[in-house]
């Protein structure tokens, strides 16, 4: 493992990135590597308003699930934001109950045969007007003078929330992805350090969400700009086996439909917050929304015996080069569906080397990691990502519900 960590410093140094690591360039879409399902499936340009009676309400992650029966007898399945997401809009677990009569607006599925839609806002049985997804505003006729979240507000806002947060001195804190993860090329400069002032607002500020959404499609069901998203894995250095499997990819293979979260470090650069707690012998990282927990062990003697068994997550160990730089390595993987990226599996020979760097102002984390898997990759695959610190708040531990997670499969 010491040799593995030494290799991190060599491969991830600026000089090696520029001259020694031959890679392909690909900016990944803003949706997660294992995105639960594409928002492009919904027609955000032609929203529907409907009124009906609630027949099922599930306060679960990854998305609030509501089923209603309209006056004409049609039954619709509606998806809202996550538990944490709707709570930020004023929802509570009993905001909607079975038997309630509600009015809502939603982006319907692009296939008119599917009675499945992405909810934008809802007027509850007791007259509350609430957002259900980012980038949606309740019409004035229902708002009752209550200030609504502006378009683009909440988690998807370009507001620099890190400016309101205390600086971290040891990586601990609550963090949010400041930009989508990306694969970098041998001739590309590494991503600007979080907190370096390169993003709007400086000091770890996220790039304007609207700029990213224009390329990747929005949470409100709008489709991506033409040509904005490459075919999954099309620019990656894949082996023939990987390309053959990618060509036969099925959306139903997506691990997210079974509530399987991405591995560390990928899950740090996908939407929703990460809580990091630092202890003397380990760093513990917890993903909001899924409840997934990943550990980076800093003391080999502290690693429990069970952690040495091969697993989908592997065994992550690390060593601090200084108080602001952690080098880590991960090995001991089992073969895994979509273990490299969307549609690309991984083998037992997969390994990861990387580095996390805390910005000088304590408001951002830069992360870069190299994935090797000779069965599926012809070259090392280097990704980068950025996190920005968030104000201290309640970190809601609502885990993913497999039944709710698999609902989109009913409409594919």
Kinemage of the C-alpha trace (Angstrom):
@kinemage 1
@onewidth
@group {chain A} dominant
@subgroup {mainchain}
@vectorlist {calphas} color= white
{ca unk a 1} P 0.000 0.000 0.000
{ca unk a 2} L 2.909 2.361 0.695
{ca unk a 3} L 4.073 1.789 -2.876
{ca unk a 4} L 0.566 2.533 -4.100
{ca unk a 5} L 0.489 5.835 -2.249
{ca unk a 6} L 3.916 6.720 -3.584
{ca unk a 7} L 2.573 6.136 -7.086
{ca unk a 8} L -0.187 8.632 -6.368
{ca unk a 9} L 2.311 11.418 -5.866
{ca unk a 10} L 4.060 10.522 -9.110
{ca unk a 11} L 0.993 10.117 -11.359
{ca unk a 12} L -1.025 13.001 -9.970
{ca unk a 13} L 1.741 15.580 -9.904
{ca unk a 14} L 1.298 18.400 -12.411
{ca unk a 15} L 4.340 17.331 -14.401
{ca unk a 16} L 3.107 13.771 -14.744
{ca unk a 17} L -0.366 14.927 -15.687
{ca unk a 18} L 1.062 17.074 -18.425
{ca unk a 19} L 3.676 14.690 -19.829
{ca unk a 20} L 3.406 11.212 -18.393
{ca unk a 21} L -0.262 10.212 -18.131
{ca unk a 22} L -1.799 9.694 -21.559
{ca unk a 23} L -5.545 10.144 -21.299
{ca unk a 24} L -8.641 11.022 -23.262
{ca unk a 25} L -10.643 14.221 -22.677
{ca unk a 26} L -14.281 14.065 -21.661
{ca unk a 27} L -16.353 16.481 -19.622
{ca unk a 28} L -18.878 14.337 -17.811
{ca unk a 29} L -22.545 15.310 -17.721
{ca unk a 30} L -23.850 17.134 -14.662
{ca unk a 31} L -26.032 14.172 -13.744
{ca unk a 32} L -24.326 11.517 -11.566
{ca unk a 33} L -22.193 8.795 -13.108
{ca unk a 34} L -24.909 6.350 -12.106
{ca unk a 35} L -27.735 8.857 -12.372
{ca unk a 36} L -30.947 7.338 -11.105
{ca unk a 37} L -32.619 8.154 -14.413
{ca unk a 38} L -32.290 10.901 -16.963
{ca unk a 39} L -34.378 14.053 -16.580
{ca unk a 40} L -34.364 14.173 -20.372
{ca unk a 41} L -37.079 11.499 -20.262
{ca unk a 42} L -39.536 14.201 -19.129
{ca unk a 43} L -41.052 16.930 -21.299
{ca unk a 44} L -40.281 20.092 -19.363
{ca unk a 45} L -41.453 22.308 -22.213
{ca unk a 46} L -45.069 21.152 -21.940
{ca unk a 47} L -45.936 20.841 -18.243
{ca unk a 48} L -49.319 19.515 -17.184
{ca unk a 49} L -51.548 20.774 -14.393
{ca unk a 50} L -53.667 18.114 -12.756
{ca unk a 51} L -55.987 17.691 -9.778
{ca unk a 52} L -56.681 14.373 -8.139
{ca unk a 53} L -56.871 12.233 -5.016
{ca unk a 54} L -53.725 10.793 -3.467
{ca unk a 55} L -53.766 6.982 -3.474
{ca unk a 56} L -50.157 6.483 -2.316
{ca unk a 57} L -47.580 8.720 -0.663
{ca unk a 58} L -44.074 7.560 0.192
{ca unk a 59} L -41.708 9.772 2.181
{ca unk a 60} L -38.571 8.031 0.929
{ca unk a 61} L -35.335 8.516 -0.957
{ca unk a 62} L -34.064 8.764 -3.623
{ca unk a 63} L -37.306 10.590 -4.527
{ca unk a 64} L -40.623 11.326 -2.869
{ca unk a 65} L -43.208 9.121 -4.595
{ca unk a 66} L -46.880 10.074 -5.043
{ca unk a 67} L -49.631 8.281 -6.930
{ca unk a 68} L -52.905 10.062 -7.642
{ca unk a 69} L -56.205 9.292 -9.345
{ca unk a 70} L -57.611 12.088 -11.489
{ca unk a 71} L -61.293 12.882 -11.760
{ca unk a 72} L -61.488 11.023 -15.077
{ca unk a 73} L -60.083 7.881 -13.497
{ca unk a 74} L -56.534 8.172 -14.864
{ca unk a 75} L -53.842 7.068 -12.426
{ca unk a 76} L -50.531 8.915 -12.403
{ca unk a 77} L -47.190 8.233 -10.733
{ca unk a 78} L -45.407 11.416 -9.669
{ca unk a 79} L -41.859 11.909 -8.553
{ca unk a 80} L -40.662 14.844 -6.432
{ca unk a 81} L -37.259 15.723 -4.992
{ca unk a 82} L -35.496 13.722 -2.269
{ca unk a 83} L -36.586 13.885 1.377
{ca unk a 84} L -33.847 16.424 2.090
{ca unk a 85} L -34.721 18.377 -1.034
{ca unk a 86} L -38.430 18.814 -0.330
{ca unk a 87} L -37.750 19.603 3.318
{ca unk a 88} L -35.746 22.604 2.119
{ca unk a 89} L -38.940 23.764 0.367
{ca unk a 90} L -41.030 23.484 3.547
{ca unk a 91} L -42.379 19.939 3.272
{ca unk a 92} L -42.882 17.637 6.246
{ca unk a 93} L -43.573 13.929 6.316
{ca unk a 94} L -47.329 14.552 6.659
{ca unk a 95} L -47.590 17.431 4.149
{ca unk a 96} L -49.427 15.012 1.847
{ca unk a 97} L -51.456 12.030 2.995
{ca unk a 98} L -53.438 9.305 1.265
{ca unk a 99} L -56.949 10.576 0.546
{ca unk a 100} L -55.877 14.213 0.117
{ca unk a 101} L -57.114 16.113 -2.898
{ca unk a 102} L -54.224 18.061 -4.417
{ca unk a 103} L -53.452 20.210 -7.443
{ca unk a 104} L -50.017 20.108 -9.022
{ca unk a 105} L -47.942 20.875 -12.065
{ca unk a 106} L -45.568 18.289 -13.495
{ca unk a 107} L -43.384 17.551 -16.508
{ca unk a 108} L -44.884 14.421 -18.112
{ca unk a 109} L -42.871 11.555 -19.512
{ca unk a 110} L -42.018 12.094 -23.171
{ca unk a 111} L -43.832 8.843 -23.968
{ca unk a 112} L -47.528 9.782 -23.758
{ca unk a 113} L -48.436 6.185 -22.966
{ca unk a 114} L -46.718 6.483 -19.599
{ca unk a 115} L -48.698 8.175 -16.845
{ca unk a 116} L -45.507 9.187 -15.106
{ca unk a 117} L -44.365 12.746 -14.397
{ca unk a 118} L -41.806 14.870 -12.583
{ca unk a 119} L -43.632 17.108 -10.109
{ca unk a 120} L -42.752 20.816 -10.112
{ca unk a 121} L -45.021 22.256 -7.431
{ca unk a 122} L -48.066 21.221 -5.441
{ca unk a 123} L -51.067 22.874 -3.794
{ca unk a 124} L -51.798 20.677 -0.786
{ca unk a 125} L -55.187 19.800 0.680
{ca unk a 126} L -54.809 22.507 3.347
{ca unk a 127} L -53.836 25.181 0.828
{ca unk a 128} L -50.044 25.169 1.106
{ca unk a 129} L -48.262 26.010 -2.141
{ca unk a 130} L -44.876 24.278 -2.215
{ca unk a 131} L -42.112 23.615 -4.709
{ca unk a 132} L -41.350 19.987 -5.394
{ca unk a 133} L -38.234 20.324 -7.568
{ca unk a 134} L -35.511 22.916 -8.143
{ca unk a 135} L -36.084 25.545 -10.812
{ca unk a 136} L -39.827 25.702 -10.331
{ca unk a 137} L -42.015 28.534 -9.054
{ca unk a 138} L -45.556 28.240 -7.733
{ca unk a 139} L -47.886 30.467 -9.808
{ca unk a 140} L -48.941 33.713 -8.162
{ca unk a 141} L -52.557 32.556 -8.102
{ca unk a 142} L -51.590 29.902 -5.542
{ca unk a 143} L -48.653 31.565 -3.795
{ca unk a 144} L -50.905 33.596 -1.437
{ca unk a 145} L -48.262 36.269 -1.072
{ca unk a 146} L -45.705 33.848 0.342
{ca unk a 147} L -42.234 34.367 -1.135
{ca unk a 148} L -41.304 31.461 -3.356
{ca unk a 149} L -37.896 30.034 -4.002
{ca unk a 150} L -36.545 31.777 -7.123
{ca unk a 151} L -35.747 29.711 -10.171
{ca unk a 152} L -32.406 28.065 -9.687
{ca unk a 153} L -32.508 28.425 -5.896
{ca unk a 154} L -31.804 25.809 -3.255
{ca unk a 155} L -29.242 23.101 -3.866
{ca unk a 156} L -28.959 24.060 -7.521
{ca unk a 157} L -28.215 27.713 -6.854
{ca unk a 158} L -25.018 29.398 -8.008
{ca unk a 159} L -24.955 31.214 -4.657
{ca unk a 160} L -21.628 30.783 -2.895
{ca unk a 161} L -22.843 29.148 0.300
{ca unk a 162} L -19.244 28.462 1.276
{ca unk a 163} L -18.982 32.188 2.077
{ca unk a 164} L -21.494 31.603 4.883
{ca unk a 165} L -19.683 28.552 6.247
{ca unk a 166} L -16.820 28.215 8.685
{ca unk a 167} L -13.537 27.139 7.155
{ca unk a 168} L -12.430 23.544 7.641
{ca unk a 169} L -8.970 22.877 8.987
{ca unk a 170} L -8.936 19.079 8.795
{ca unk a 171} L -11.393 18.081 5.986
{ca unk a 172} L -14.248 17.683 8.465
{ca unk a 173} L -17.549 19.380 7.695
{ca unk a 174} L -20.465 19.234 5.291
{ca unk a 175} L -19.516 19.529 1.638
{ca unk a 176} L -21.314 19.873 -1.658
{ca unk a 177} L -20.017 19.150 -5.179
{ca unk a 178} L -18.901 22.442 -6.709
{ca unk a 179} L -18.687 21.056 -10.254
{ca unk a 180} L -19.337 17.771 -12.073
{ca unk a 181} L -16.502 15.265 -12.041
{ca unk a 182} L -14.557 15.081 -15.259
{ca unk a 183} L -11.925 13.053 -17.027
{ca unk a 184} L -8.867 15.108 -17.870
{ca unk a 185} L -6.484 14.841 -20.807
{ca unk a 186} L -2.718 14.672 -20.825
{ca unk a 187} L -2.577 18.131 -22.383
{ca unk a 188} L -5.286 19.669 -20.213
{ca unk a 189} L -4.436 21.633 -17.122
{ca unk a 190} L -5.814 20.141 -13.899
{ca unk a 191} L -9.061 21.655 -12.629
{ca unk a 192} L -8.568 24.956 -10.802
{ca unk a 193} L -8.341 24.373 -7.072
{ca unk a 194} L -11.568 24.818 -5.151
{ca unk a 195} L -11.351 28.153 -3.395
{ca unk a 196} L -8.830 29.556 -5.878
{ca unk a 197} L -11.202 32.192 -7.180
{ca unk a 198} L -11.711 30.599 -10.582
{ca unk a 199} L -15.423 30.037 -10.026
{ca unk a 200} L -17.925 32.869 -9.773
{ca unk a 201} L -17.659 34.461 -6.348
{ca unk a 202} L -14.268 32.869 -5.627
{ca unk a 203} L -13.365 30.836 -2.564
{ca unk a 204} L -14.909 27.585 -3.583
{ca unk a 205} L -17.997 29.040 -5.242
{ca unk a 206} L -19.799 26.693 -7.591
{ca unk a 207} L -19.851 27.555 -11.287
{ca unk a 208} L -23.194 29.000 -12.330
{ca unk a 209} L -25.623 26.113 -12.364
{ca unk a 210} L -27.447 27.615 -15.297
{ca unk a 211} L -24.301 27.377 -17.406
{ca unk a 212} L -23.916 23.705 -16.607
{ca unk a 213} L -27.628 23.042 -17.059
{ca unk a 214} L -27.566 24.495 -20.569
{ca unk a 215} L -25.232 21.701 -21.540
{ca unk a 216} L -26.579 18.874 -19.449
{ca unk a 217} L -30.330 19.360 -19.090
{ca unk a 218} L -32.223 20.497 -16.017
{ca unk a 219} L -33.887 18.965 -12.985
{ca unk a 220} L -37.145 20.466 -14.178
{ca unk a 221} L -37.328 17.951 -17.008
{ca unk a 222} L -35.784 20.051 -19.760
{ca unk a 223} L -33.811 18.098 -22.319
{ca unk a 224} L -30.075 18.623 -22.837
{ca unk a 225} L -28.887 20.878 -25.608
{ca unk a 226} L -28.383 19.003 -28.906
{ca unk a 227} L -24.996 17.362 -29.005
{ca unk a 228} L -24.181 18.363 -25.422
{ca unk a 229} L -23.816 14.856 -24.021
{ca unk a 230} L -21.612 12.220 -25.600
{ca unk a 231} L -22.717 8.593 -25.637
{ca unk a 232} L -21.813 6.915 -22.323
{ca unk a 233} L -18.169 5.902 -22.300
{ca unk a 234} L -17.657 6.808 -25.968
{ca unk a 235} L -14.462 8.785 -25.317
{ca unk a 236} L -13.008 6.537 -22.646
{ca unk a 237} L -9.990 4.254 -23.161
{ca unk a 238} L -11.983 1.004 -23.141
{ca unk a 239} L -10.924 -2.502 -24.020
{ca unk a 240} L -12.797 -4.485 -26.647
{ca unk a 241} L -14.602 -6.392 -23.894
{ca unk a 242} L -15.737 -3.126 -22.308
{ca unk a 243} L -16.967 -1.718 -25.615
{ca unk a 244} L -18.923 -4.863 -26.397
{ca unk a 245} L -20.597 -4.773 -22.980
{ca unk a 246} L -21.256 -1.040 -23.307
{ca unk a 247} L -22.973 -1.626 -26.660
{ca unk a 248} L -25.357 -4.029 -24.920
{ca unk a 249} L -25.954 -1.828 -21.883
{ca unk a 250} L -29.432 -1.917 -20.366
{ca unk a 251} L -30.747 0.891 -18.204
{ca unk a 252} L -32.194 -1.725 -15.876
{ca unk a 253} L -28.597 -2.706 -15.012
{ca unk a 254} L -28.105 0.662 -13.319
{ca unk a 255} L -27.028 -0.089 -9.711
{ca unk a 256} L -28.893 3.011 -8.553
{ca unk a 257} L -32.180 1.196 -9.164
{ca unk a 258} L -31.111 -1.142 -6.347
{ca unk a 259} L -29.938 1.717 -4.105
{ca unk a 260} L -26.285 0.866 -4.711
{ca unk a 261} L -24.305 4.073 -4.294
{ca unk a 262} L -21.172 4.924 -6.269
{ca unk a 263} L -17.863 3.985 -4.707
{ca unk a 264} L -15.543 6.456 -3.070
{ca unk a 265} L -14.299 8.727 -4.524
{ca unk a 266} L -16.895 8.964 -7.305
{ca unk a 267} L -19.764 9.511 -4.887
{ca unk a 268} L -18.109 12.683 -3.576
{ca unk a 269} L -18.574 14.464 -6.901
{ca unk a 270} L -22.206 13.624 -7.632
{ca unk a 271} L -25.175 15.729 -6.420
{ca unk a 272} L -26.186 16.007 -2.746
{ca unk a 273} L -24.037 16.673 0.249
{ca unk a 274} L -21.203 14.725 1.847
{ca unk a 275} L -20.440 14.781 5.559
{ca unk a 276} L -16.798 14.175 6.469
{ca unk a 277} L -15.758 13.333 10.027
{ca unk a 278} L -12.058 13.042 10.813
{ca unk a 279} L -10.805 10.754 13.547
{ca unk a 280} L -7.280 9.850 14.574
{ca unk a 281} L -7.332 6.568 12.660
{ca unk a 282} L -9.794 7.256 9.807
{ca unk a 283} L -11.905 9.620 7.748
{ca unk a 284} L -15.597 8.731 7.548
{ca unk a 285} L -17.579 10.047 4.583
{ca unk a 286} L -21.364 9.862 4.513
{ca unk a 287} L -23.575 10.604 1.517
{ca unk a 288} L -26.827 12.421 2.116
{ca unk a 289} L -29.855 10.900 0.382
{ca unk a 290} L -28.509 7.354 0.100
{ca unk a 291} L -27.075 6.887 3.571
{ca unk a 292} L -23.926 5.355 2.061
{ca unk a 293} L -20.852 5.483 4.314
{ca unk a 294} L -17.261 5.129 3.118
{ca unk a 295} L -14.142 4.988 5.299
{ca unk a 296} L -10.537 5.918 4.525
{ca unk a 297} L -8.340 4.154 7.078
{ca unk a 298} L -5.302 6.103 8.272
{ca unk a 299} L -3.928 3.395 10.588
{ca unk a 300} L -3.496 -0.138 9.253
{ca unk a 301} L -3.765 -1.547 12.789
{ca unk a 302} L -7.252 -0.053 13.173
{ca unk a 303} L -8.723 -1.737 10.088
{ca unk a 304} L -11.305 -4.371 11.128
{ca unk a 305} L -10.765 -7.877 9.783
{ca unk a 306} L -14.014 -7.801 7.803
{ca unk a 307} L -12.790 -4.792 5.822
{ca unk a 308} L -10.022 -6.898 4.299
{ca unk a 309} L -12.565 -9.073 2.506
{ca unk a 310} L -12.997 -8.176 -1.188
{ca unk a 311} L -16.072 -6.009 -1.786
{ca unk a 312} L -17.653 -3.701 -4.299
{ca unk a 313} L -16.362 -0.697 -2.326
{ca unk a 314} L -12.860 -2.075 -1.819
{ca unk a 315} L -10.584 -1.135 1.065
{ca unk a 316} L -9.470 2.517 1.156
{ca unk a 317} L -6.348 3.510 3.089
{ca unk a 318} L -4.639 6.874 3.229
{ca unk a 319} L -1.702 8.856 4.544
{ca unk a 320} L -1.413 12.596 5.044
{ca unk a 321} L 1.425 14.201 3.121
{ca unk a 322} L 0.701 17.317 5.163
{ca unk a 323} L -2.324 18.651 7.030
{ca unk a 324} L -3.968 19.750 3.761
{ca unk a 325} L -3.133 16.849 1.456
{ca unk a 326} L -4.299 13.254 1.811
{ca unk a 327} L -3.009 10.577 -0.565
{ca unk a 328} L -5.171 7.457 -0.720
{ca unk a 329} L -5.333 4.089 -2.421
{ca unk a 330} L -8.182 1.600 -2.836
{ca unk a 331} L -7.850 -2.102 -3.649
{ca unk a 332} L -9.593 -5.363 -2.817
{ca unk a 333} L -12.503 -4.948 -5.215
{ca unk a 334} L -14.914 -7.591 -6.418
{ca unk a 335} L -16.140 -7.542 -10.022
{ca unk a 336} L -18.963 -5.019 -10.247
{ca unk a 337} L -21.699 -3.928 -12.646
{ca unk a 338} L -21.003 -0.365 -13.816
{ca unk a 339} L -17.935 -0.357 -11.561
{ca unk a 340} L -15.979 2.035 -13.829
{ca unk a 341} L -18.738 4.342 -15.022
{ca unk a 342} L -22.181 4.230 -16.596
{ca unk a 343} L -22.409 1.054 -18.664
{ca unk a 344} L -18.793 0.026 -18.019
{ca unk a 345} L -18.170 -2.780 -15.547
{ca unk a 346} L -15.057 -3.395 -13.435
{ca unk a 347} L -13.008 -6.454 -12.514
{ca unk a 348} L -11.186 -7.758 -9.447
{ca unk a 349} L -8.050 -6.138 -10.891
{ca unk a 350} L -9.451 -2.642 -10.442
{ca unk a 351} L -7.453 -0.291 -8.236
{ca unk a 352} L -7.625 3.426 -7.465
{ca unk a 353} L -4.973 5.948 -6.446
{ca unk a 354} L -5.767 9.522 -5.566
{ca unk a 355} L -5.263 12.678 -3.595
{ca unk a 356} L -7.567 15.074 -1.719
{ca unk a 357} L -6.344 18.630 -1.147
{ca unk a 358} L -7.895 21.177 1.212
{ca unk a 359} L -7.737 24.736 -0.122
{ca unk a 360} L -5.757 27.358 1.759
{ca unk a 361} L -8.913 29.141 2.879
{ca unk a 362} L -10.498 25.900 4.102
{ca unk a 363} L -13.546 26.428 1.897
{ca unk a 364} L -12.867 23.857 -0.837
{ca unk a 365} L -11.521 20.403 -1.537
{ca unk a 366} L -9.879 19.349 -4.786
{ca unk a 367} L -9.916 15.640 -5.487
{ca unk a 368} L -8.159 13.738 -8.279
{ca unk a 369} L -7.976 10.007 -8.716
{ca unk a 370} L -6.655 7.425 -11.170
{ca unk a 371} L -8.574 4.223 -11.897
{ca unk a 372} L -6.735 1.228 -13.328
{ca unk a 373} L -8.417 -1.948 -14.567
{ca unk a 374} L -6.598 -3.852 -17.332
{ca unk a 375} L -9.702 -5.907 -18.085
{ca unk a 376} L -11.827 -2.875 -18.970
{ca unk a 377} L -9.398 0.035 -19.493
{ca unk a 378} L -6.542 0.273 -21.949
{ca unk a 379} L -5.022 3.241 -20.083
{ca unk a 380} L -5.239 4.828 -16.644
{ca unk a 381} L -8.402 6.875 -16.239
{ca unk a 382} L -7.940 10.116 -14.277
{ca unk a 383} L -10.896 12.037 -12.891
{ca unk a 384} L -11.065 15.267 -10.943
{ca unk a 385} L -13.738 16.911 -8.853
{ca unk a 386} L -14.285 19.782 -6.460
{ca unk a 387} L -16.240 20.248 -3.249
{ca unk a 388} L -17.215 23.456 -1.472
{ca unk a 389} L -17.917 23.650 2.240
{ca unk a 390} L -21.501 24.259 3.355
{ca unk a 391} L -22.881 26.050 6.419
{ca unk a 392} L -23.327 23.823 9.436
{ca unk a 393} L -26.809 22.322 9.362
{ca unk a 394} L -28.713 19.211 10.289
{ca unk a 395} L -27.436 16.316 8.202
{ca unk a 396} L -30.558 14.269 7.562
{ca unk a 397} L -29.911 10.539 7.447
{ca unk a 398} L -32.696 9.253 5.190
{ca unk a 399} L -31.620 6.092 3.412
{ca unk a 400} L -32.548 4.952 -0.074
{ca unk a 401} L -35.673 2.798 -0.488
{ca unk a 402} L -35.126 0.019 -3.091
{ca unk a 403} L -38.807 -0.202 -4.082
{ca unk a 404} L -39.093 3.540 -4.717
{ca unk a 405} L -35.731 3.556 -6.437
{ca unk a 406} L -36.905 0.955 -8.961
{ca unk a 407} L -40.143 2.777 -9.896
{ca unk a 408} L -38.644 4.316 -13.091
{ca unk a 409} L -38.167 0.791 -14.441
{ca unk a 410} L -41.951 0.538 -14.698
{ca unk a 411} L -41.788 3.181 -17.423
{ca unk a 412} L -38.874 2.033 -19.569
